[in-house]
Amino acid sequence: MGLLDELKTPPTKVYVCAVRRLADALDKGDAATLLAAVDNPEWPMKTLSTTLRQKGMSLGQSPIRHHRLKTCSCYA
């Protein structure tokens, strides 16, 4: 094994989904409510983001979209 063999493959960085990070910071009931709202297509992403911001929580439309489409790190 060569001295620089570990440089052949870049390390895998695991990014935490912003939706999951926020849900993990909430109590169980609030986390379930948040995840249900994020997964509910009847909640427009912008409206949900604005409502959360009014409650003092920062969650943009993009993380909501990625989580809703299952393209975030939660589903990787």
Phi, psi and omega in degrees: 000129180280162182300326184251018181302327181291348179274357180290329181236121179295149179293150177273121179262130179260118178263135179273129178299135181296326178295313180296320180298317179292316180300320180294336181276348182263164174288168188304314182294315179293323178297317179296320178295316179300310183296324177295319179294318179297321181280351183272111181293348177286343174273108174300140184301318181294318180297317179297315179299316180295317180298317178295320179298321178295336178269004178088015180245132181260114177211110183284173180293323183297312177298324177296315179299312181297320180292318180297322180275359181061038176249010178271179183292343177297331185249008181282000000 
